[in-house]
Amino acid sequence: MLSYWRLHKYPILFVFGSLLFYASFGYDLARTDFIKLLMLFAGLFFFMVKLMQFEKWNFKFLLVAGILFRLVFLFAEPNLSQDFYRFIWDGELIKNGLNPYLHTPNDLIGQSDLAIANAQELHTNMGALHARHFSNYPPVNQILFALAAILGGGSILGSIIVMRVTLILADIGVLYFGRKLLQNLNQSTHVAFWYFLNPLVIIELTSNLHFEGVMLFFLVWALYLISKKKWIFAAPIYALSIMVKLIPLLFLPFFLKYLRLKNSVFFYGLVGVGCVLVLLPFYAPSFIDNYSETLKLWFSNFEFNASIYNIVKKIAVTQYEAKPWELIESYGNVITKVILGITLLIAFLRKNNTLESVITSMVLVLSCYYFLSSTVHPWYVVFLLGISIFTKYRFPLVWSLAIVLSYQAYSNPDFKENLWLLAIEYILVFGFFVYEIIGRDSKKLYFFKK
């Protein structure tokens, strides 16, 4: 024991320091206290870098550390997001035989016979925006919400714990299949810990209960199966990833060249069948209209931590007297088409004849989407970070640190953003992004290599 301490003294101290910082983050932090949040986050990122420096080949040590960091939050209520109230609400609806895609919380809360545990507390705390709209979370999410409501026994904390355990297991799954996939791609397996130990991942998934980790788990599992030439078995797993969040839909065109025409069409068909089967229990005649309405709202009515959009908005409002509420809707409609065009360009201009190239294309198109989007919540970057570890790109790792600056908006009651801090964030991210695309090979754009 004493010899182990001598060999691993500093990493053990870094783990202990991280546990204290995570405990403070989970149980003694108000989201309005930006300075404390910033210092804790920066300290945790520093500890992660040092752990990787000292122990990157010590799988058991880093695995135990990553699990311990997550278990710190087991009984904590999320303090940076109120979305979990809506998650539990949707789960309680399904538990009681109600379809969350057909009923808004505002429509139901006034009913005297509403048999939902903690209905008033959930409705009040989910926020007015959630309360007046149909659910926008895809079916696999809804199944997990229902599981949390059932196993939580009508307790909000109980449901939180169930969701938290689910997310921890998903992250362990990402590490498990991620290391196998890295091995099949002839890459160093230790880089998976840049995801597993990352403070942004731990805080936004385990602490704040966002389900990007579950989406990533199914995607990485599917990619591992594809790397083993088992794409038929990968298709339903890929469908589950789509049915957690819809983002993996964007990546489907990149498999066309890799799987070849005949196999890719069959793969797309199986993915489609898988999605339909998961969706069927929730389907009703008004489902499509309700879900489309909510989805459109999420894409064209919000702005947070935007980069290019903020520049466009500044020019449009100051130079052309555009109305912000009209601009964001028009911008959302245009960007949807632009991202579709970029996706098709990357699908057909890049070779995409190796799995690493396919995953690189995923990173590129998702980055373009986030750069152009009017809303980039911190937990969005978790998914980008998760798929980037299978490529040569490391700018998402830089972003996973720089994005802490966007939390400054939480310190204001009206979520007013500091554009100078956002400028610093995106200068760092864009600078590293440009370096990785162009700087590595001055004679040829990395964007179109492979």
C-alpha positions as CSV (number, residue, x, y, z in Angstrom):
1,M,0.0,0.0,0.0
2,L,2.8,2.4,0.9
3,S,4.7,1.6,-2.3
4,Y,1.5,2.3,-4.3
5,W,1.2,5.7,-2.6
6,R,4.8,6.5,-3.5
7,L,4.2,5.6,-7.1
8,H,0.9,7.4,-7.5
9,K,1.0,10.1,-4.8
10,Y,0.3,13.0,-7.1
11,P,-2.5,11.4,-9.1
12,I,-4.2,10.3,-5.9
13,L,-4.0,13.9,-4.6
14,F,-5.4,15.1,-8.0
15,V,-8.3,12.6,-7.6
16,F,-9.0,13.8,-4.0
17,G,-8.9,17.4,-5.1
18,S,-11.3,16.7,-7.9
19,L,-13.7,14.9,-5.5
20,L,-13.7,18.0,-3.3
21,F,-14.3,20.3,-6.3
22,Y,-17.1,18.2,-7.7
23,A,-18.7,18.0,-4.2
24,S,-18.6,21.8,-4.0
25,F,-20.0,22.0,-7.6
26,G,-22.9,19.7,-6.8
27,Y,-23.9,20.7,-3.3
28,D,-22.6,24.2,-2.6
29,L,-22.9,26.2,-5.8
30,A,-25.5,28.6,-6.9
31,R,-25.5,29.0,-10.7
32,T,-25.5,32.8,-10.2
33,D,-22.0,32.6,-8.7
34,F,-20.1,32.6,-11.9
35,I,-16.7,33.3,-10.4
36,K,-16.9,30.3,-8.2
37,L,-18.2,28.2,-11.1
38,L,-15.4,29.3,-13.3
39,M,-12.7,28.6,-10.7
40,L,-14.1,25.1,-9.9
41,F,-14.4,24.2,-13.6
42,A,-10.9,25.5,-14.4
43,G,-9.5,23.6,-11.5
44,L,-11.2,20.4,-12.5
45,F,-9.9,20.7,-16.0
46,F,-6.4,21.2,-14.7
47,F,-6.8,18.0,-12.6
48,M,-8.0,16.1,-15.6
49,V,-4.9,17.1,-17.7
50,K,-2.6,16.2,-14.8
51,L,-4.3,12.8,-14.4
52,M,-3.9,12.1,-18.1
53,Q,-0.3,13.2,-17.9
54,F,0.6,10.9,-15.0
55,E,-1.8,7.9,-15.5
56,K,-3.0,7.8,-19.1
57,W,-1.9,4.1,-19.5
58,N,-3.4,3.1,-16.1
59,F,-6.8,2.0,-17.1
60,K,-8.1,0.8,-13.7
61,F,-6.9,3.9,-11.9
62,L,-8.6,6.3,-14.4
63,L,-11.8,4.1,-14.6
64,V,-12.2,4.2,-10.8
65,A,-11.5,7.9,-10.7
66,G,-14.1,8.7,-13.4
67,I,-16.8,6.6,-11.6
68,L,-16.0,8.2,-8.3
69,F,-16.3,11.7,-9.8
70,R,-19.8,10.8,-11.0
71,L,-20.9,9.1,-7.8
72,V,-20.3,12.4,-6.0
73,F,-23.4,13.8,-7.6
74,L,-25.7,10.8,-6.8
75,F,-28.0,12.6,-4.4
76,A,-27.5,16.2,-5.7
77,E,-30.3,18.1,-7.4
78,P,-29.1,19.6,-10.8
79,N,-28.2,23.2,-10.2
80,L,-27.4,24.5,-13.7
81,S,-30.5,23.2,-15.6
82,Q,-34.2,22.8,-14.8
83,D,-34.9,20.5,-17.8
84,F,-35.0,17.4,-15.4
85,Y,-38.4,18.6,-14.1
86,R,-39.8,18.1,-17.6
87,F,-38.0,14.8,-17.9
88,I,-39.7,13.5,-14.8
89,W,-43.1,15.1,-15.9
90,D,-43.0,13.2,-19.2
91,G,-42.0,10.0,-17.4
92,E,-44.9,10.4,-15.0
93,L,-47.3,10.9,-17.9
94,I,-46.2,7.7,-19.6
95,K,-46.3,5.9,-16.2
96,N,-50.0,6.9,-16.0
97,G,-50.9,6.0,-19.6
98,L,-50.7,9.6,-21.1
99,N,-48.8,10.5,-24.2
100,P,-46.4,13.4,-23.7
101,Y,-46.5,14.3,-27.4
102,L,-50.3,14.9,-27.2
103,H,-50.7,16.9,-24.0
104,T,-48.9,20.1,-22.8
105,P,-48.3,20.5,-19.1
106,N,-50.5,23.6,-19.1
107,D,-53.4,21.7,-20.5
108,L,-53.1,19.0,-17.9
109,I,-52.2,20.8,-14.7
110,G,-55.7,22.2,-14.2
111,Q,-57.4,18.8,-14.2
112,S,-58.6,17.8,-10.8
113,D,-58.1,14.1,-11.5
114,L,-54.5,14.4,-12.7
115,A,-52.8,11.4,-10.9
116,I,-49.2,12.6,-11.4
117,A,-46.8,12.6,-8.4
118,N,-45.5,16.0,-7.5
119,A,-47.4,17.5,-10.5
120,Q,-47.6,21.1,-9.2
121,E,-43.9,21.2,-8.2
122,L,-42.8,19.7,-11.6
123,H,-45.0,22.1,-13.5
124,T,-43.9,25.2,-11.6
125,N,-40.2,24.4,-11.8
126,M,-39.9,23.2,-15.4
127,G,-40.4,26.8,-16.6
128,A,-43.1,28.5,-18.7
129,L,-41.6,27.5,-22.0
130,H,-41.7,23.8,-21.2
131,A,-45.1,24.1,-19.6
132,R,-46.8,25.4,-22.7
133,H,-45.4,23.1,-25.3
134,F,-45.6,19.4,-26.2
135,S,-42.6,17.3,-25.4
136,N,-39.7,17.5,-27.9
137,Y,-37.7,14.5,-26.6
138,P,-37.6,11.5,-28.9
139,P,-39.0,8.1,-27.8
140,V,-35.9,6.4,-26.3
141,N,-35.6,9.4,-24.0
142,Q,-39.3,9.0,-23.1
143,I,-38.7,5.3,-22.2
144,L,-35.9,6.3,-19.9
145,F,-38.0,9.0,-18.4
146,A,-40.7,6.5,-17.7
147,L,-38.3,4.1,-16.2
148,A,-37.0,6.8,-13.9
149,A,-40.6,7.6,-12.8
150,I,-41.5,4.0,-12.2
151,L,-38.3,3.1,-10.3
152,G,-38.2,6.5,-8.6
153,G,-41.4,5.6,-6.7
154,G,-43.1,9.0,-7.1
155,S,-40.1,10.8,-5.6
156,I,-38.3,13.6,-7.5
157,L,-35.0,12.6,-5.9
158,G,-35.7,9.0,-6.6
159,S,-36.2,9.7,-10.3
160,I,-33.1,11.9,-10.4
161,I,-31.0,9.0,-9.0
162,V,-32.4,6.5,-11.5
163,M,-31.6,8.9,-14.4
164,R,-28.2,9.6,-13.0
165,V,-27.3,5.9,-12.7
166,T,-28.5,5.4,-16.3
167,L,-26.2,8.2,-17.5
168,I,-23.3,6.8,-15.5
169,L,-23.8,3.4,-17.1
170,A,-24.0,5.0,-20.5
171,D,-20.7,6.8,-20.0
172,I,-19.1,3.5,-18.9
173,G,-20.5,2.0,-22.1
174,V,-19.0,4.8,-24.2
175,L,-15.6,4.1,-22.6
176,Y,-16.0,0.3,-23.1
177,F,-17.0,0.4,-26.8
178,G,-14.9,3.6,-27.4
179,R,-11.7,1.8,-26.4
180,K,-12.6,-1.1,-28.6
181,L,-13.3,1.2,-31.5
182,L,-10.1,3.1,-31.0
183,Q,-8.2,-0.3,-31.1
184,N,-9.9,-1.2,-34.3
185,L,-9.0,2.1,-35.8
186,N,-5.3,1.5,-34.7
187,Q,-5.4,4.5,-32.4
188,S,-4.3,4.8,-28.8
189,T,-7.1,3.6,-26.5
190,H,-6.2,6.1,-23.6
191,V,-7.7,9.0,-25.5
192,A,-11.1,7.7,-24.5
193,F,-10.4,9.2,-21.1
194,W,-10.4,12.7,-22.5
195,Y,-14.1,12.1,-22.7
196,F,-14.6,10.0,-19.5
197,L,-12.7,12.3,-17.2
198,N,-13.8,15.6,-18.8
199,P,-15.5,18.0,-16.3
200,L,-18.0,19.2,-19.0
201,V,-19.1,15.6,-19.5
202,I,-19.4,14.9,-15.8
203,I,-21.1,18.1,-14.9
204,E,-23.6,18.4,-17.9
205,L,-24.5,14.7,-18.0
206,T,-24.1,13.2,-14.6
207,S,-24.9,16.3,-12.6
208,N,-27.4,18.1,-14.9
209,L,-29.0,15.0,-16.4
210,H,-28.7,15.6,-20.1
211,F,-28.9,12.5,-22.3
212,E,-26.2,13.3,-24.9
213,G,-24.2,10.5,-23.3
214,V,-26.9,7.9,-24.0
215,M,-27.1,9.0,-27.6
216,L,-23.3,8.8,-27.8
217,F,-23.3,5.3,-26.2
218,F,-25.5,3.9,-28.9
219,L,-23.6,5.7,-31.7
220,V,-20.2,4.5,-30.5
221,W,-21.6,0.9,-30.1
222,A,-23.0,1.1,-33.6
223,L,-19.7,2.4,-35.0
224,Y,-17.8,-0.4,-33.2
225,L,-20.1,-3.0,-34.8
226,I,-19.6,-1.3,-38.2
227,S,-15.8,-1.5,-37.7
228,K,-16.2,-5.2,-37.2
229,K,-18.2,-5.4,-40.5
230,K,-21.4,-6.2,-38.6
231,W,-23.4,-3.3,-40.0
232,I,-26.6,-5.3,-40.1
233,F,-26.5,-5.5,-36.3
234,A,-25.3,-1.9,-36.0
235,A,-28.4,-0.6,-37.8
236,P,-30.9,-1.0,-34.9
237,I,-28.4,0.3,-32.4
238,Y,-27.9,3.4,-34.7
239,A,-31.7,3.8,-34.7
240,L,-31.7,3.9,-30.9
241,S,-29.1,6.7,-31.0
242,I,-31.4,8.7,-33.4
243,M,-34.3,8.0,-31.1
244,V,-32.5,9.5,-28.1
245,K,-31.7,12.8,-29.9
246,L,-32.1,13.3,-33.7
247,I,-28.6,14.5,-34.5
248,P,-27.3,11.1,-35.8
249,L,-29.8,11.5,-38.7
250,L,-27.4,14.1,-40.0
251,F,-24.6,11.6,-40.3
252,L,-26.4,9.0,-42.4
253,P,-25.2,10.3,-45.9
254,F,-21.5,9.7,-44.8
255,F,-22.0,5.9,-44.9
256,L,-22.9,5.9,-48.6
257,K,-19.4,5.6,-49.9
258,Y,-18.1,3.5,-47.0
259,L,-20.8,0.8,-47.2
260,R,-21.3,1.1,-50.9
261,L,-24.6,1.7,-52.5
262,K,-26.3,-1.7,-52.0
263,N,-25.3,-2.1,-48.4
264,S,-25.9,1.5,-47.5
265,V,-29.4,1.4,-48.8
266,F,-30.1,-1.8,-46.8
267,F,-28.5,-0.1,-43.8
268,Y,-30.7,3.0,-44.1
269,G,-33.7,0.8,-44.5
270,L,-32.9,-1.1,-41.3
271,V,-32.3,2.1,-39.4
272,G,-35.6,3.5,-40.7
273,V,-37.5,0.3,-39.6
274,G,-35.8,0.5,-36.2
275,C,-36.9,4.1,-35.7
276,V,-40.4,3.4,-36.7
277,L,-40.7,0.4,-34.3
278,V,-39.5,2.6,-31.4
279,L,-41.8,5.4,-32.4
280,L,-45.0,3.3,-32.9
281,P,-46.1,3.1,-29.2
282,F,-46.2,6.9,-29.1
283,Y,-47.8,7.5,-32.5
284,A,-51.1,9.2,-32.9
285,P,-52.7,11.2,-35.8
286,S,-51.7,14.6,-34.2
287,F,-48.2,13.4,-33.3
288,I,-46.4,14.8,-36.4
289,D,-48.0,18.2,-36.2
290,N,-47.4,18.6,-32.4
291,Y,-43.8,17.3,-32.6
292,S,-42.9,19.4,-35.7
293,E,-44.3,22.5,-34.0
294,T,-42.2,22.0,-30.9
295,L,-39.1,21.1,-32.9
296,K,-39.4,24.2,-35.1
297,L,-39.7,26.3,-31.9
298,W,-36.5,24.9,-30.5
299,F,-34.7,25.6,-33.8
300,S,-35.9,29.1,-34.5
301,N,-36.8,30.9,-31.2
302,F,-33.8,30.5,-29.0
303,E,-30.4,32.1,-28.9
304,F,-27.6,31.2,-26.5
305,N,-23.8,31.0,-26.8
306,A,-24.0,31.6,-30.5
307,S,-21.0,32.7,-32.6
308,I,-21.7,33.5,-36.2
309,Y,-25.4,34.2,-35.4
310,N,-24.4,36.9,-33.0
311,I,-22.3,38.6,-35.7
312,V,-25.2,38.4,-38.2
313,K,-27.6,39.7,-35.6
314,K,-25.3,42.7,-34.7
315,I,-25.0,43.7,-38.3
316,A,-28.7,43.2,-39.1
317,V,-30.0,45.1,-36.1
318,T,-27.6,48.0,-36.2
319,Q,-27.1,48.5,-39.9
320,Y,-30.5,47.3,-41.3
321,E,-32.8,47.9,-38.3
322,A,-33.9,44.2,-38.4
323,K,-36.3,43.0,-35.6
324,P,-34.5,40.4,-33.5
325,W,-37.6,38.1,-33.1
326,E,-38.1,38.1,-36.9
327,L,-34.4,37.7,-37.6
328,I,-33.9,34.5,-35.5
329,E,-36.9,32.8,-37.2
330,S,-35.6,33.6,-40.7
331,Y,-32.1,32.7,-39.7
332,G,-33.2,29.3,-38.4
333,N,-35.0,28.5,-41.6
334,V,-31.9,29.5,-43.7
335,I,-29.4,27.6,-41.5
336,T,-31.4,24.4,-41.7
337,K,-31.0,24.5,-45.5
338,V,-27.3,25.5,-45.3
339,I,-26.5,22.6,-42.9
340,L,-28.2,20.2,-45.2
341,G,-26.1,21.6,-48.1
342,I,-22.9,21.3,-46.1
343,T,-23.7,17.7,-45.2
344,L,-24.2,16.7,-48.8
345,L,-21.0,18.5,-49.9
346,I,-19.0,16.7,-47.2
347,A,-20.7,13.4,-48.1
348,F,-19.8,13.6,-51.8
349,L,-16.6,15.7,-51.8
350,R,-14.7,13.7,-49.1
351,K,-13.7,10.1,-49.9
352,N,-15.4,8.7,-46.8
353,N,-14.0,5.3,-47.7
354,T,-12.6,4.5,-44.3
355,L,-14.5,4.5,-41.0
356,E,-12.1,7.1,-39.5
357,S,-12.9,9.4,-42.5
358,V,-16.6,8.8,-41.9
359,I,-16.3,9.8,-38.3
360,T,-14.2,12.8,-39.3
361,S,-17.0,13.9,-41.6
362,M,-19.4,13.7,-38.6
363,V,-17.1,16.0,-36.6
364,L,-16.9,18.5,-39.4
365,V,-20.6,18.7,-40.1
366,L,-21.6,18.8,-36.5
367,S,-19.0,21.6,-35.9
368,C,-20.4,23.6,-38.8
369,Y,-23.9,23.1,-37.4
370,Y,-22.8,24.4,-33.9
371,F,-20.8,27.3,-35.4
372,L,-23.9,28.4,-37.4
373,S,-26.5,27.7,-34.8
374,S,-28.2,30.4,-32.7
375,T,-28.2,28.1,-29.7
376,V,-25.2,26.1,-28.4
377,H,-25.9,24.9,-24.9
378,P,-22.8,23.6,-23.1
379,W,-24.0,20.0,-23.1
380,Y,-24.2,20.1,-26.9
381,V,-20.4,20.1,-27.1
382,V,-20.3,16.8,-25.1
383,F,-21.5,14.9,-28.2
384,L,-19.0,16.6,-30.4
385,L,-16.2,15.9,-28.0
386,G,-17.3,12.2,-27.8
387,I,-17.0,11.6,-31.5
388,S,-13.9,13.7,-32.0
389,I,-11.8,11.3,-29.9
390,F,-11.9,8.9,-32.8
391,T,-10.3,11.4,-35.1
392,K,-7.2,13.6,-35.2
393,Y,-9.2,16.7,-34.2
394,R,-8.8,18.1,-30.7
395,F,-10.5,21.5,-30.9
396,P,-13.6,20.1,-29.2
397,L,-11.4,19.4,-26.2
398,V,-10.4,23.1,-26.2
399,W,-14.1,24.0,-26.6
400,S,-15.0,21.7,-23.6
401,L,-12.9,24.1,-21.5
402,A,-13.7,27.5,-23.2
403,I,-17.4,26.9,-23.1
404,V,-17.4,27.5,-19.4
405,L,-17.4,31.2,-20.3
406,S,-21.0,30.8,-21.6
407,Y,-22.1,29.9,-18.0
408,Q,-21.8,33.6,-17.2
409,A,-25.3,34.1,-18.6
410,Y,-26.6,32.0,-15.7
411,S,-25.5,34.7,-13.2
412,N,-28.2,37.1,-14.6
413,P,-31.9,36.6,-13.9
414,D,-32.7,37.4,-17.5
415,F,-29.8,35.3,-18.9
416,K,-28.1,38.3,-20.5
417,E,-24.9,37.2,-22.2
418,N,-21.5,38.9,-22.1
419,L,-20.5,39.1,-25.7
420,W,-16.9,39.8,-24.8
421,L,-16.6,36.4,-23.0
422,L,-18.3,34.7,-25.9
423,A,-15.8,36.3,-28.2
424,I,-12.9,34.9,-26.2
425,E,-14.5,31.5,-26.2
426,Y,-14.9,31.4,-30.0
427,I,-11.5,33.0,-30.8
428,L,-10.0,30.1,-28.9
429,V,-12.2,27.5,-30.6
430,F,-12.0,28.9,-34.1
431,G,-8.3,29.5,-33.8
432,F,-7.6,25.9,-32.9
433,F,-10.1,24.6,-35.5
434,V,-8.4,26.6,-38.3
435,Y,-5.0,25.4,-37.1
436,E,-6.1,21.7,-37.2
437,I,-7.7,22.0,-40.6
438,I,-5.0,24.1,-42.4
439,G,-2.0,24.4,-40.1
440,R,-1.2,20.7,-40.1
441,D,-0.6,20.6,-43.9
442,S,-0.1,24.0,-45.6
443,K,-0.2,22.4,-49.0
444,K,-3.6,20.7,-48.7
445,L,-6.8,21.4,-46.8
446,Y,-7.2,18.8,-44.1
447,F,-10.9,19.2,-44.6
448,F,-10.8,17.2,-47.9
449,K,-8.0,14.8,-46.9
450,K,-8.8,11.1,-46.6
